[in-house]
Amino acid sequence: MALFIQKFGGTSVGSIERIHRIAERIEHTCRDGHQVVAVLSAMSGETDRLLRLAHAVTPHPDDRELAVLLSSGERVAIALLAMTLRSRGVNARSFTGRQVGIVTNSSHTRARIAKIMADPVRKALAEGVLPIVAGFQGVNEQSEVTTLGRGGSDLTAVALAAALKASRCIIFTDVDGVYTADPNVVASARRIPKLSYEAMLELASLGAKVLQARSVEFAAKYGVPVEVQSSFQKGEGTLVTHEDADMERAAVSGVTGDRNQAKITVVGVPDQPGIAANVLGAMAEACIVVDMIIQNVSHQDALTDISFTVPRSDLARAMALVTRTAEVIGAKTVEVKEEIAKVSLVGVGMQSHSGVASRMFRTLAGEAINIMMISTSEIKISCVLDERDCNKAIQALHAEFGLDHAPGQKGMTGRGEGTTS
Amino acid sequence: MALFIQKFGGTSVGSIERIHRIAERIEHTCRDGHQVVAVLSAMSGETDRLLRLAHAVTPHPDDRELAVLLSSGERVAIALLAMTLRSRGVNARSFTGRQVGIVTNSSHTRARIAKIMADPVRKALAEGVLPIVAGFQGVNEQSEVTTLGRGGSDLTAVALAAALKASRCIIFTDVDGVYTADPNVVASARRIPKLSYEAMLELASLGAKVLQARSVEFAAKYGVPVEVQSSFQKGEGTLVTHEDADMERAAVSGVTGDRNQAKITVVGVPDQPGIAANVLGAMAEACIVVDMIIQNVSHQDALTDISFTVPRSDLARAMALVTRTAEVIGAKTVEVKEEIAKVSLVGVGMQSHSGVASRMFRTLAGEAINIMMISTSEIKISCVLDERDCNKAIQALHAEFGLDHAPGQKGMTGRGEGTTS
């Protein structure tokens, strides 16, 4: 008997009919002799509806109240699924974040999980009860409602899998796995059957929307095997786990495009120690994730420029902070560019293949695409470019690195490293 | 400085614009130097939407899960009002039923309040915070969500007023007070400026929808003055309080019609002690409120009939129970009539005026209306009749008892007791 965490996203619980279909799927797993804990998101569209209400009230809704508002969406979903299962004779019971004992810090709408008690869930399982858990929510030490931020239900599922030592955490979503590129952009994009946490982490943080980066981090830390599966059709998905022999070690496993970034440049900053810390410290305090950072070489006038990217949804808050800091440190001005995209190549194999970066730059140059910022890690290379060029760049890179063929297949070897250098 | 509990119903929080209007009204009371605790229902239509979802899932949704589902509606409302007030510079904070410390029994969807801690609300008030409380919800001793049943937000408001020893509990609703009859049925119906708890209790339990009976009971028990006011226009409403000299002591203060009852008759019951207890005990256990009960005189064959009325919404559950009990006690059959209405006269003055009942029956007879069941208390007389005759009965009685004129006014004395006997 294995214990599975099954997480269902918003589209999977988007209608009564789909809730019934989930109930069937859960029952099926139980009939196979396994235990299940289900984790749910809000019904699709519900979180957006609630956000619209909040923004109709005020442009800057209070974070504590926003968490109370948004957390109601998952409560609806868990109650509906629990009553569906009960009406089918399954002894299911809903659990809110508080009832599970998901304790977070007090950053109300982007809370980080501090600990998961999970005792009530363990007790329920021992009693033969099937727990249906609200994703995305917790409580702080003062027992106030918090939410984990967008995509937080994945995190709830993975964290619960870690706490309960589940055999696997299965994320059911509207796609059947992680692809070498967005199939809407690249027609020949291919599902990746198995991925390491590291590669998945880079893909997630680079805009592949299937799994949220924080959840992958958590899964890697606690060694939780995570599987992405389609909630609409049966079949294989993508398994994310520790790197092993059977995993693809192609130089590049995927190309991603992220259009949710904006670039802020602080121009004419006196080039003194601590300046970058000043600018970026304010972002950190406001929990705004700064992605790429570039500080120019000092000009002759001892002034420098600092550019960095932030999520577009945080741009207004970021600008308010940066403008204030810029004044304090005596910078000349602050510039913004919203219409950017970050295109990235990811692959664990990059560690042992050289020349990927230069081949990437050459490919983009061949398409006459201008690169604004570059950042690299051991297993990814990202370029910020004009949003207009995003799809063209992804398509060119997907073809260049032979991603439409599995590594080891003829197509790949025929077009692989051989064509470089 | 007085402390007011201000309760706003679903239509009062039915749109963003209306939530802003409530915020203004609350601010206004604060500017006058008073303290406010707001209690909210779900936005109008929301509870029905959630109920529809539940019933789309299964005809008999589980009670525990239904409470989780329905309680989400008030959370949305309190978060929206709290963020609205905060955006206007008021230090407001939302409180769920659990956060207030509203502890109930475990009858999940019709829970009774066992105790209200209210310490967090007291603490907030002391800190200058304006508490916005979710009506209709609490938690049981196991910290599971419960709901107080339809109209339960009134109860939350009154109970909180009692716990906090508030000066007054003001119920804002879509009408400007309690009327002598439903103005949609009787054009000349008149607002009653001041009513005793007893008269209000009878009016409420008889179908005047302005205040829920349980709330009035609670208010009477703890001596909380309750005022019904319009949330859309300023002006006087109806104050419900202990009987005093200033209160109208007309024989009859109002006529009500209740179309939400259904009649069940258990036919051919062996006339033995304990039979009624058997039939009605099952209802009590299922928390179904039985209203009128009539047991016929025994027939020659030592068989009797028991008729009683239950809320129409509970009819299906009641019938399931009664049918089972009828078999056990050896009754012949069970009959149902849904299309009934209960028309009632209410008035504290009835205690000291005789002849009200006979005058009521004569008036109905004059309209050729057949009476099926009769029940009386010190301050009310109710007749169950065919639903078709309901409006005609109310209009005739309203006119007969001169309710379109305030007592003491010419019209009333001219048409009052003088015309009887």
Interface residues (C-beta under 8 A of the other chain):
Chain A: I16 I19 H20 L50 L53 A54 A56 V57 T58 P59 H60 P61 D62 R64 E65 L66 V68 L69 S71 S72 G73 R75 V76 I78 A79 L80 A82 M83 T84 R86 S87 R93 S94 T96 Q99 S143 E144 V145
Chain B: I16 I19 H20 L50 L53 A54 A56 V57 T58 P59 H60 P61 D62 R64 E65 L66 V68 L69 S71 S72 G73 R75 V76 I78 A79 L80 A82 M83 T84 R86 S87 R93 S94 T96 Q99 S143 E144 V145
